[in-house]
Amino acid sequence: MTLLYRAAIAFILLFTISMPAWSAELTGLWEEYNDDTGNVDALIRIKKLPDNTYEGTIEKILHSADDNPALICKPCQGSLRNQPLLGLRILSGMKRVDTENYAGGEVLDPDDGKTYQCRIRLSEDGNTIQVTGYLSLYWIGQSEVWRRAKK
């Protein structure tokens, strides 16, 4: 075996082994958790748009509605005020930066009605994402971990 042939095989094996992390995708159904209880609060559907940005909408609400029986976005501003939480777009404009990171978009927190800059980090196995909302400095923001919903 020549040295060039061995190098080619090593490159192919290395590329094949690292493929799962490279091929992981942000699209899909994600479980968002309640910070206080640790229970699944909602299911968020993230999809890729034709302009290669990503958006996420609330597909299902699983928490108790005691604090918001009408399930509307009371604190939201502008046209989102008093809109139903179900179907509400909470992620928008996210762009893939590299194999694991997405940025450049916004996340809406329906609990306080505020919109924050957003950064998302996809785990290597593609089963969790760290969603960070922040005002100006990414490292000062607040993060949540969402898990890919089982099918």
Secondary structure, DSSP 8 states (H G I E B T S, - for coil): --HHHHHHHHHHHHHHHTHHHHH--S-EEEEEE-TTT-SEEEEEEEEE-TTSEEEEEEEEE-S--TT-TT-B-TT--GGGTT-BSTT-EEEEEEEE-SSSEEEEEEEEETTTTEEEEEEEEE-TTSSEEEEEEESS-GGGSEEEEEEE---
